[in-house]
Structure formats: C-alpha cells, structure tokens
Amino acid sequence: MVESLKMLMDISILGWMTASVALGLVFGAIPGLTGTLAVIILIPFTYAMDTVTGMATLIGAYVGGISGGLVSAILINMPGTPASVATTFDGFPMAQQGRAGKALGVGVVCSFIGTLFGWVCLITLAPLLAKVALAFNHWEYVAAILFGFTAVITLSGRSVFKGIVAALFGLAVMTIGYDPYTGVQRATFGTDVLSNGVQFLPALIGFLVLSEIFMQIEDIRQRFIIPKQKITGVYMTVRELKDSAWNIIRSSAIGVAIGILPGIGGSFANLVAYNQAKKASKDPDSFGKGNYQGVVASESGNNGTIGGALIPMIAVGIPGDGVTAALIGGLMIKGLSPGPLFVVHYPDVMYGIFNTLLISSFIMLILMLTIGVRFFPRVLRLPKHIILPLVLIMALVGSYNTSMTTKDVWVSVFMGFAGYFFNKFDYPKIPVVITMVLGLNFEQQLRMGLKNYDGTLMPMLTRPYSLFFVVITLITIAGAVYKAVKKRRADKKADASINAIS
C-alpha cells in the first residue's frame, strides 16, 4: 500500500491525474457532458500508459466528473450530472440569496469527505460489502427500490397527491419502448422516435436542464440567472463542520451502500441522502429554501458512491455504475480481469486504484478551492442571451452522445416541455426523477422474481435483506401518515382557536 502510494507520487502520474481531474470537473460542470463521457474520452489515451498510470488517469476523471456537477447545480439550477440533482434544491436558492460562495465551498468540502469515506470503506470493508452485494437477489432489489419510492412522500412538497401523479408519470415514461421480456412494443404511439424506448440520461437532461432554460427564457428581462455577488465564505467553519458531522457520515454511508448495488449509483444516492437529511432535521421546512445541510447531504452521498461502486468492480468484477463499466473496459484493454482473484494476481494495480481515489480527492479539493470556485462563477454568470444558448447546445450534444441518435435529442426536447409545464402548474419534479431512475430496474427485478418463484411475492418476506427493506418501508410510510394526521389535527385546533377568538 505504501509502496503504491510512493509510486503514484511520480511527477508524470500526478500530472496525468491532475489533468484528468480537471477535465472531469469541466465535464461535470457542463449539463449534458457527464463524468462518464470524460472517462470514455480518456480511455484511448491510456493505451500507451502502464496499467497503474492508465487507471489513475481514468479514476481522476471519475472523481472530477462526480464532483463537478455541483457547479452548475448551484449557479444556474441545472445539475451538471444526474448525481447532483438534489444539490439544486438548496444550492441554487443559496446562490440567489447571495451565498453562492458558501454553497460551492460546502459542496466541494463535502464531496471531498464523501470520497474519503468511500475510500475508507473500499480498503477496509470491500470483501464484506461485496458478499452483501452478491447476496442481493431479485427480491432484495425490489424491496430496496420500494424503500426508495418512499422518498416521493417526503420530496413531494406541499401536495403528496401531486407527488404521486408525478411519480406515475415517471414510471409511465420508463415503460415506453420494447418490453424487456416479450419484445413487444408498448406505448410508442406508432412513432419511430419512441420505438427503442426512453433513455434515462436524455430524459433527465430534458426534464431538468431544458425545462430550466425555458423558464429562464420566459424571464428574459432579468439579465443574469443569479445576482452579482462576491464569492465569499467559501471555507466551512469549524462550527459548520461540527453541525454537519452526522449528516456527512449518514449521507456518505448511504452513498457507499447504494454504490455497491449495480445499476443504481449516484443518481439515486443523492436523493436518498437528501431525503434522510430532511427527515432527520429539526427544521425540515427550511430544506429547499437555502439550507446548506441539503448541499451537505447531496454531495456527501453522491461522492460516497465512488468508493461503493469500486467495491463490486474489484472484488467480483461487476460494475456498480456506468463509469465503473468503462473502468473495467480500461482494465481489460490491459489484459486484466477484475474479480475474486484480482487481489492475488494484481495487488499492485489494486493498491494503485485504492490510492488513486485518495490522491484524486485531494487534487479535486485543491483545484476547486483555489481555482474552481473563482473561475466557474465568472463563466456561468455570463448574460442569459449568451449562457442559455451555450448550455442548450451542450445539453443537446450530451443527449445525442448517449446513443449517437437524434431520437434521444427529440426525447430531451419533449421532456423539456414536460418539465416546463410541471413548473408552471406547480407539480414536483423530483418524484419523476426518482421513478425514472428506479422504474425500469424495478420492473425488471419484479418480473424476474415473479417468474422464478411461480408468481408469488412471499420470498420478499422470507429473505432477511428484503424483509429488512420491507419493514423500514412500512415504518417510513407509517411515520409519514402519523405526521400528516398530527399536522391536520394541529391545523384544525388552530382554526378552532381563531374562530373562538373572532
């Protein structure tokens, strides 16, 4: 481990890591150009490198890409990556209040701590957590996703009914296209654009980024998206760190736990972490209005998934998300195959991956606190007539790059108008995101489970991990109902008191 760390201190390796982290930060900060794309672009450059240098370069882009998403989420209310969706909830209101510097600083520091937490779990708990991940069958996934759906209740805003309608819309969108088992087309309305279904990333880009562009165009008389302000208060105080400690630990742990589950990743972890932070807060009503604890939760959670996703990749050769799938490709190009014997056959590469994650997190922290928090606000505070067309082009390019087809561009445009009307009619957008992230996976796992167990749901109640998720799902729903009833009684009592006085 120490020898590997010394080797990574070579000036050329550090140079490649710094360049890749910077590239990842830029790609993460631009809506549509994700960290996954940055990693894929860098793979050809690793052909001539040795294995450790090549993996260091790719992981640097991974860390930068996840961390960079907070920039546009805070400054223009458009998440640079799916992993930063929840950062917009409080980050952008903070920027509108003149606290962009504090929001950026909190996001960067918590991204760093979340990555470190994932690194600690990676080097200490990888074998154990890999076994837990392997123990997940169809029913464990179904139960875990059901628990994830309960976030719809908390994140629906003032109307749970509207939240449920929004969630059903997200589920309906993800069922478009070919049935995964019968091959029959469904809900395509006879159009070629929808024949292959709706890809998650183009839909998300349209629903969150294009819709915000449309809203900003409507208010074009306001020249800038956020008011002019000095970037101050970037560094978190000791008091803020102390107050955020439990939130950071809980959110990072959520990120690691979700990261080890293939196919879910940071796009869901940030929402779960935010949801749990809001539930645990003494002032939940302040969330969504500029509470920095919302940024703490989102950024700790999404960066925690990095270490989590690397655990199944190294231990069992299963990618935890799209980026780790690209990393496996990078290893296979070098003739290496991750899996149970990876630690025996290639310990130098494994320790190189461990230490690269550690060093990349420090590089990200230094780059963002010294350059990024000053540079990005200046770029993103261009007048609307300049910044909005640029973001629009980048978003549509990102949609096209998903499958290299214009069908995804049209999907983004449609979802952009859908998101715009959600804003106009005050329907919450986050339930849509939750069900789009989880919907297709939920359907596949549920149908496969029913097929393998003769159409019965009982295995979900007899397997320990799935039963655990079922129990906490029921507790969450019961808690939400109890709070709603209690609030309604309190409102009725207050109205009765007012009527008695009058």
C-alpha positions as CSV (number, residue, x, y, z in Angstrom):
1,M,0.0,0.0,0.0
2,V,2.7,2.5,1.0
3,E,4.9,1.5,-2.0
4,S,2.0,2.0,-4.3
5,L,1.4,5.5,-2.8
6,K,5.1,6.4,-3.4
7,M,4.9,5.2,-7.0
8,L,1.8,7.4,-7.6
9,M,3.8,10.4,-6.4
10,D,5.8,10.3,-9.6
11,I,5.5,13.7,-11.3
12,S,4.2,12.3,-14.6
13,I,1.5,10.2,-12.9
14,L,0.5,13.2,-10.8
15,G,0.4,15.3,-13.9
16,W,-2.0,12.9,-15.7
17,M,-4.2,12.7,-12.6
18,T,-4.4,16.5,-12.2
19,A,-5.3,16.9,-15.9
20,S,-7.9,14.1,-15.7
21,V,-9.5,15.5,-12.5
22,A,-9.6,19.0,-14.2
23,L,-11.2,17.5,-17.3
24,G,-13.7,15.6,-15.2
25,L,-14.6,18.8,-13.3
26,V,-15.2,20.7,-16.5
27,F,-17.3,17.9,-18.0
28,G,-19.2,17.5,-14.7
29,A,-19.9,21.3,-14.6
30,I,-21.5,21.4,-18.1
31,P,-25.0,20.0,-18.2
32,G,-25.1,17.1,-20.6
33,L,-21.3,16.3,-20.6
34,T,-21.0,13.9,-17.7
35,G,-18.0,12.3,-16.0
36,T,-18.8,9.1,-17.8
37,L,-18.1,10.8,-21.1
38,A,-14.9,12.2,-19.7
39,V,-13.7,8.7,-18.7
40,I,-14.6,7.2,-22.1
41,I,-12.8,10.0,-24.0
42,L,-9.6,9.4,-21.9
43,I,-9.6,5.6,-22.5
44,P,-7.7,5.8,-25.9
45,F,-5.0,8.0,-24.2
46,T,-4.3,5.1,-21.7
47,Y,-3.3,2.6,-24.4
48,A,0.4,3.7,-24.3
49,M,0.4,4.0,-20.5
50,D,1.2,1.3,-17.9
51,T,-1.8,-0.1,-16.1
52,V,-1.4,1.9,-12.9
53,T,-1.0,5.2,-14.7
54,G,-3.9,4.5,-17.0
55,M,-6.2,3.6,-14.1
56,A,-5.0,6.7,-12.2
57,T,-6.0,8.8,-15.2
58,L,-9.4,7.3,-15.5
59,I,-10.3,7.4,-11.8
60,G,-9.2,11.0,-11.7
61,A,-11.8,11.9,-14.3
62,Y,-14.3,9.8,-12.4
63,V,-13.8,11.8,-9.2
64,G,-13.8,15.1,-11.0
65,G,-16.9,14.3,-13.0
66,I,-19.0,13.4,-10.0
67,S,-17.7,16.5,-8.0
68,G,-18.0,18.9,-10.9
69,G,-21.8,18.5,-11.2
70,L,-22.4,20.7,-8.1
71,V,-21.1,23.8,-10.0
72,S,-24.0,24.3,-12.5
73,A,-26.5,22.8,-10.0
74,I,-25.7,25.7,-7.6
75,L,-25.0,28.6,-10.1
76,I,-27.7,28.0,-12.8
77,N,-30.1,25.5,-11.2
78,M,-29.1,22.8,-13.8
79,P,-27.4,19.7,-12.5
80,G,-24.2,19.0,-14.4
81,T,-24.6,15.3,-13.7
82,P,-27.5,13.1,-12.5
83,A,-25.7,12.7,-9.3
84,S,-26.1,16.4,-8.4
85,V,-29.9,16.7,-8.9
86,A,-30.5,17.2,-5.1
87,T,-27.8,19.8,-4.9
88,T,-30.1,22.2,-6.9
89,F,-32.8,22.1,-4.1
90,D,-30.8,24.3,-1.7
91,G,-27.7,25.2,-3.6
92,F,-29.5,27.4,-6.1
93,P,-31.6,29.2,-3.5
94,M,-28.4,29.9,-1.6
95,A,-26.9,31.4,-4.8
96,Q,-30.0,33.6,-5.3
97,Q,-29.6,34.8,-1.7
98,G,-26.0,35.9,-2.4
99,R,-24.4,32.8,-0.8
100,A,-23.0,31.1,-3.9
101,G,-19.5,31.0,-2.4
102,K,-20.8,29.3,0.8
103,A,-22.8,26.8,-1.3
104,L,-19.8,26.0,-3.5
105,G,-17.5,25.7,-0.6
106,V,-19.8,23.4,1.3
107,G,-20.3,21.2,-1.8
108,V,-16.6,20.9,-2.5
109,V,-15.6,20.0,1.1
110,C,-18.5,17.5,1.5
111,S,-17.6,16.0,-1.9
112,F,-14.1,15.5,-0.6
113,I,-15.2,14.0,2.7
114,G,-17.7,11.7,1.0
115,T,-15.0,10.4,-1.4
116,L,-12.7,9.8,1.6
117,F,-15.4,7.9,3.4
118,G,-15.9,5.7,0.3
119,W,-12.1,5.2,0.2
120,V,-12.0,4.0,3.8
121,C,-14.9,1.6,3.1
122,L,-13.1,0.4,0.0
123,I,-9.8,-0.5,1.7
124,T,-11.4,-1.9,4.9
125,L,-14.8,-3.4,4.0
126,A,-14.5,-4.4,0.3
127,P,-14.7,-8.2,0.8
128,L,-17.6,-8.0,3.3
129,L,-19.6,-5.5,1.3
130,A,-19.0,-7.4,-1.9
131,K,-20.6,-10.5,-0.2
132,V,-23.6,-8.4,0.8
133,A,-23.9,-7.2,-2.8
134,L,-23.7,-10.8,-4.1
135,A,-26.4,-11.8,-1.6
136,F,-28.9,-9.5,-3.3
137,N,-31.4,-11.4,-5.4
138,H,-34.4,-10.0,-7.4
139,W,-36.4,-9.6,-4.2
140,E,-33.8,-7.7,-2.4
141,Y,-33.7,-5.2,-5.3
142,V,-37.5,-5.0,-5.4
143,A,-37.7,-4.3,-1.6
144,A,-34.8,-1.8,-1.7
145,I,-36.4,0.1,-4.6
146,L,-39.7,0.1,-2.8
147,F,-38.0,1.8,0.1
148,G,-36.5,4.3,-2.4
149,F,-40.0,5.1,-3.7
150,T,-41.0,6.3,-0.2
151,A,-38.8,9.4,-0.8
152,V,-41.7,10.5,-3.1
153,I,-43.7,11.2,0.1
154,T,-41.1,13.5,1.6
155,L,-40.0,15.2,-1.6
156,S,-43.4,15.9,-3.0
157,G,-43.6,19.4,-1.5
158,R,-47.0,20.6,-0.3
159,S,-49.1,18.1,-2.1
160,V,-48.5,14.4,-1.8
161,F,-51.2,13.8,-4.4
162,K,-49.3,15.8,-7.0
163,G,-46.2,13.9,-6.0
164,I,-47.9,10.6,-6.7
165,V,-49.1,11.8,-10.0
166,A,-45.6,13.0,-10.9
167,A,-44.2,9.6,-9.8
168,L,-46.7,7.8,-12.0
169,F,-45.7,10.0,-14.9
170,G,-42.0,9.0,-14.4
171,L,-42.9,5.3,-14.3
172,A,-45.0,5.7,-17.5
173,V,-42.2,7.3,-19.3
174,M,-39.8,4.5,-18.5
175,T,-42.2,1.8,-19.7
176,I,-42.1,3.2,-23.3
177,G,-40.4,1.0,-25.9
178,Y,-39.8,-2.7,-26.1
179,D,-41.0,-5.0,-23.3
180,P,-37.7,-6.4,-21.8
181,Y,-39.1,-10.0,-21.8
182,T,-41.7,-10.3,-24.6
183,G,-40.1,-8.0,-27.1
184,V,-43.4,-6.4,-27.8
185,Q,-43.5,-2.6,-28.3
186,R,-45.6,-0.7,-25.8
187,A,-46.8,3.0,-25.5
188,T,-44.8,4.1,-28.6
189,F,-47.9,5.7,-30.2
190,G,-46.7,4.4,-33.6
191,T,-43.7,6.8,-33.7
192,D,-40.2,5.8,-34.6
193,V,-38.7,8.2,-32.1
194,L,-40.1,6.1,-29.2
195,S,-39.6,2.7,-30.8
196,N,-36.4,1.9,-28.8
197,G,-37.8,3.4,-25.5
198,V,-36.7,6.4,-23.5
199,Q,-33.0,6.5,-22.3
200,F,-32.7,7.8,-18.8
201,L,-30.0,10.4,-19.4
202,P,-31.6,12.3,-22.3
203,A,-34.9,12.3,-20.5
204,L,-33.2,13.7,-17.4
205,I,-31.3,16.3,-19.4
206,G,-34.6,17.5,-20.9
207,F,-36.7,17.4,-17.8
208,L,-34.2,19.2,-15.5
209,V,-31.9,21.2,-17.8
210,L,-34.0,22.2,-20.9
211,S,-37.1,23.0,-18.7
212,E,-35.0,25.4,-16.6
213,I,-33.7,27.0,-19.9
214,F,-37.3,27.5,-20.9
215,M,-38.2,29.1,-17.6
216,Q,-35.2,31.4,-17.8
217,I,-36.1,32.5,-21.3
218,E,-39.6,33.3,-20.1
219,D,-38.0,35.7,-17.6
220,I,-35.5,37.1,-20.1
221,R,-35.9,40.7,-18.8
222,Q,-33.7,39.6,-15.9
223,R,-30.3,39.7,-17.5
224,F,-28.5,37.2,-15.2
225,I,-29.6,34.0,-13.7
226,I,-28.2,34.8,-10.2
227,P,-27.5,38.3,-8.8
228,K,-24.0,39.8,-8.9
229,Q,-22.1,38.9,-5.8
230,K,-18.7,38.4,-4.3
231,I,-17.6,34.8,-3.8
232,T,-17.0,34.8,0.0
233,G,-17.3,32.4,2.8
234,V,-16.0,29.5,0.7
235,Y,-14.4,27.6,3.6
236,M,-16.6,25.8,6.1
237,T,-16.2,26.9,9.6
238,V,-15.4,24.5,12.5
239,R,-18.9,25.1,13.8
240,E,-20.5,24.2,10.4
241,L,-18.4,21.1,10.2
242,K,-19.4,20.1,13.7
243,D,-23.1,20.7,13.0
244,S,-22.8,18.7,9.7
245,A,-20.8,15.8,11.1
246,W,-23.7,13.3,11.5
247,N,-25.3,14.4,8.2
248,I,-22.0,13.8,6.4
249,I,-21.4,10.4,7.9
250,R,-25.0,9.2,7.3
251,S,-25.1,10.6,3.7
252,S,-21.7,9.1,2.8
253,A,-22.7,5.7,4.2
254,I,-25.9,5.9,2.1
255,G,-23.7,6.6,-0.9
256,V,-21.4,3.7,-0.3
257,A,-24.4,1.3,0.4
258,I,-26.2,2.3,-2.8
259,G,-22.9,2.4,-4.8
260,I,-22.3,-1.3,-4.3
261,L,-25.7,-2.1,-5.9
262,P,-25.2,-2.4,-9.7
263,G,-27.4,-0.2,-11.9
264,I,-28.4,2.4,-9.3
265,G,-25.5,4.7,-8.3
266,G,-25.1,8.3,-7.5
267,S,-28.2,9.5,-9.5
268,F,-30.3,7.9,-6.7
269,A,-27.9,8.2,-3.7
270,N,-28.0,12.0,-3.7
271,L,-31.8,11.9,-3.5
272,V,-31.9,9.3,-0.7
273,A,-29.3,11.2,1.3
274,Y,-31.2,14.4,0.9
275,N,-34.4,12.8,1.9
276,Q,-32.9,11.3,5.0
277,A,-31.3,14.6,6.0
278,K,-34.6,16.4,5.6
279,K,-36.3,13.8,7.8
280,A,-33.6,14.0,10.5
281,S,-33.6,17.8,10.6
282,K,-35.1,19.8,13.4
283,D,-36.2,22.3,10.7
284,P,-37.3,20.3,7.7
285,D,-39.3,23.2,6.3
286,S,-36.1,25.1,5.7
287,F,-35.0,22.5,3.1
288,G,-35.5,23.7,-0.4
289,K,-35.1,27.3,0.8
290,G,-31.3,27.6,1.1
291,N,-30.4,25.3,4.0
292,Y,-26.8,24.3,3.4
293,Q,-27.4,20.9,5.1
294,G,-29.2,20.0,1.9
295,V,-26.0,20.5,-0.1
296,V,-24.0,18.6,2.6
297,A,-26.3,15.6,2.2
298,S,-26.4,15.5,-1.6
299,E,-22.7,16.0,-2.2
300,S,-21.6,13.6,0.6
301,G,-24.0,11.0,-0.7
302,N,-23.1,11.1,-4.4
303,N,-19.3,11.1,-3.8
304,G,-19.7,8.2,-1.4
305,T,-20.9,6.1,-4.3
306,I,-17.5,6.3,-5.9
307,G,-15.8,4.0,-3.3
308,G,-19.0,1.9,-3.1
309,A,-19.1,1.3,-6.9
310,L,-15.4,0.3,-7.0
311,I,-16.0,-2.4,-4.4
312,P,-18.0,-4.8,-6.6
313,M,-15.9,-3.9,-9.6
314,I,-12.7,-5.0,-7.8
315,A,-14.0,-7.8,-5.7
316,V,-16.3,-9.6,-8.1
317,G,-15.9,-7.9,-11.4
318,I,-19.4,-6.4,-11.5
319,P,-19.7,-2.7,-12.4
320,G,-21.6,-0.6,-9.9
321,D,-22.4,2.1,-12.5
322,G,-21.7,3.3,-16.0
323,V,-18.3,4.7,-15.1
324,T,-17.0,1.5,-13.4
325,A,-18.2,-0.4,-16.5
326,A,-15.8,1.9,-18.5
327,L,-13.1,1.3,-15.9
328,I,-13.5,-2.5,-16.4
329,G,-13.1,-1.9,-20.1
330,G,-9.9,0.0,-19.4
331,L,-8.5,-2.9,-17.3
332,M,-9.5,-5.5,-20.0
333,I,-7.6,-3.5,-22.6
334,K,-4.5,-4.1,-20.5
335,G,-5.3,-7.8,-20.3
336,L,-6.6,-7.7,-16.7
337,S,-10.0,-9.0,-15.4
338,P,-11.2,-7.8,-12.1
339,G,-12.8,-10.5,-9.8
340,P,-12.2,-12.6,-6.7
341,L,-8.6,-13.4,-7.7
342,F,-7.7,-9.8,-8.7
343,V,-6.1,-9.1,-5.3
344,V,-3.9,-12.2,-5.6
345,H,-2.8,-11.7,-9.2
346,Y,-2.6,-7.9,-9.4
347,P,-2.1,-6.5,-5.9
348,D,0.0,-3.5,-7.3
349,V,-2.9,-2.5,-9.6
350,M,-5.5,-2.9,-6.8
351,Y,-3.5,-0.8,-4.4
352,G,-2.9,1.7,-7.2
353,I,-6.7,2.1,-7.6
354,F,-7.1,2.5,-3.8
355,N,-4.5,5.2,-3.6
356,T,-5.6,6.9,-6.8
357,L,-9.0,7.5,-5.3
358,L,-7.3,9.1,-2.2
359,I,-5.0,11.3,-4.2
360,S,-7.6,12.4,-6.7
361,S,-9.9,13.5,-3.9
362,F,-7.1,15.8,-2.6
363,I,-6.4,17.1,-6.1
364,M,-10.1,17.9,-6.6
365,L,-10.3,19.7,-3.3
366,I,-7.2,21.8,-4.1
367,L,-8.3,22.6,-7.7
368,M,-11.8,23.6,-6.7
369,L,-10.9,25.7,-3.6
370,T,-8.1,27.6,-5.3
371,I,-9.3,27.9,-8.9
372,G,-12.7,26.4,-9.5
373,V,-14.8,28.5,-7.0
374,R,-13.4,31.6,-8.6
375,F,-13.4,30.5,-12.3
376,F,-16.7,28.8,-12.7
377,P,-18.9,31.6,-11.2
378,R,-17.4,34.1,-13.7
379,V,-18.0,31.8,-16.6
380,L,-21.6,30.8,-15.6
381,R,-22.5,34.4,-14.8
382,L,-22.5,35.4,-18.5
383,P,-25.7,37.2,-19.6
384,K,-28.6,35.0,-20.3
385,H,-28.5,35.6,-24.1
386,I,-25.0,34.1,-24.1
387,I,-25.1,31.4,-21.4
388,L,-28.5,29.9,-22.2
389,P,-27.7,29.1,-25.9
390,L,-24.4,27.6,-24.9
391,V,-26.0,25.4,-22.2
392,L,-28.8,24.4,-24.7
393,I,-26.2,23.3,-27.3
394,M,-24.2,21.3,-24.7
395,A,-27.3,19.7,-23.3
396,L,-28.5,18.5,-26.7
397,V,-25.0,17.3,-27.6
398,G,-24.9,15.3,-24.4
399,S,-28.3,13.8,-25.2
400,Y,-27.1,12.8,-28.7
401,N,-23.9,11.3,-27.3
402,T,-25.9,8.8,-25.2
403,S,-26.7,6.6,-28.2
404,M,-25.5,8.7,-31.1
405,T,-29.0,9.1,-32.4
406,T,-31.3,12.1,-32.9
407,K,-34.1,10.2,-31.3
408,D,-32.6,11.0,-27.9
409,V,-32.5,14.7,-28.8
410,W,-36.2,14.6,-29.5
411,V,-36.8,12.8,-26.2
412,S,-34.9,15.6,-24.4
413,V,-36.9,18.3,-26.1
414,F,-40.2,16.6,-25.2
415,M,-39.2,16.1,-21.6
416,G,-38.0,19.7,-21.5
417,F,-41.5,20.9,-22.3
418,A,-42.9,18.4,-19.9
419,G,-40.7,19.7,-17.1
420,Y,-41.6,23.3,-18.1
421,F,-45.3,22.5,-17.6
422,F,-44.6,20.8,-14.3
423,N,-43.0,24.1,-13.2
424,K,-45.9,26.2,-14.4
425,F,-48.6,24.0,-12.8
426,D,-46.6,23.6,-9.6
427,Y,-46.1,19.8,-9.8
428,P,-43.0,18.5,-8.1
429,K,-40.3,17.2,-10.5
430,I,-38.2,15.1,-8.1
431,P,-40.8,12.2,-7.9
432,V,-40.5,12.0,-11.6
433,V,-36.7,11.8,-11.4
434,I,-36.9,9.1,-8.6
435,T,-39.2,6.8,-10.7
436,M,-37.2,7.4,-13.9
437,V,-34.1,6.4,-12.1
438,L,-35.6,3.3,-10.5
439,G,-38.6,2.4,-12.6
440,L,-37.1,0.2,-15.3
441,N,-34.9,-1.7,-12.8
442,F,-37.9,-2.2,-10.5
443,E,-40.0,-3.7,-13.3
444,Q,-37.2,-6.0,-14.5
445,Q,-36.4,-7.3,-11.0
446,L,-40.0,-7.7,-10.0
447,R,-41.0,-9.6,-13.2
448,M,-37.9,-11.8,-13.0
449,G,-38.6,-12.6,-9.3
450,L,-42.2,-13.5,-10.1
451,K,-41.1,-15.6,-13.0
452,N,-38.6,-17.6,-10.9
453,Y,-40.9,-18.0,-7.9
454,D,-44.1,-19.1,-9.6
455,G,-45.8,-15.7,-9.3
456,T,-45.6,-15.3,-5.5
457,L,-44.4,-12.3,-3.5
458,M,-43.6,-14.4,-0.4
459,P,-39.9,-14.6,-0.9
460,M,-39.7,-10.9,-0.3
461,L,-40.9,-11.6,3.2
462,T,-38.8,-14.6,3.9
463,R,-35.3,-13.4,2.8
464,P,-33.6,-11.3,5.6
465,Y,-32.3,-8.4,3.5
466,S,-35.5,-8.0,1.6
467,L,-37.6,-8.3,4.8
468,F,-35.4,-5.5,6.3
469,F,-36.2,-3.1,3.5
470,V,-39.9,-4.0,3.7
471,V,-40.0,-3.3,7.4
472,I,-38.3,0.1,7.1
473,T,-40.6,0.9,4.1
474,L,-43.6,0.3,6.3
475,I,-42.1,2.3,9.1
476,T,-41.4,5.2,6.8
477,I,-45.0,5.2,5.4
478,A,-46.5,4.9,8.9
479,G,-44.3,7.8,10.1
480,A,-45.4,10.0,7.2
481,V,-49.1,9.2,7.8
482,Y,-48.7,9.9,11.6
483,K,-47.1,13.3,10.8
484,A,-49.8,14.2,8.3
485,V,-52.6,13.3,10.8
486,K,-50.8,15.2,13.6
487,K,-50.4,18.3,11.4
488,R,-54.0,18.2,10.3
489,R,-55.2,18.0,13.9
490,A,-53.0,20.8,14.9
491,D,-54.3,22.9,12.0
492,K,-57.9,22.2,12.9
493,K,-57.2,23.1,16.5
494,A,-55.5,26.4,15.4
495,D,-58.5,27.2,13.2
496,A,-60.9,26.5,16.0
497,S,-59.0,28.8,18.4
498,I,-59.1,31.6,15.8
499,N,-62.8,31.1,15.3
500,A,-63.4,31.2,19.0
501,I,-61.5,34.5,19.4
502,S,-63.3,36.1,16.5
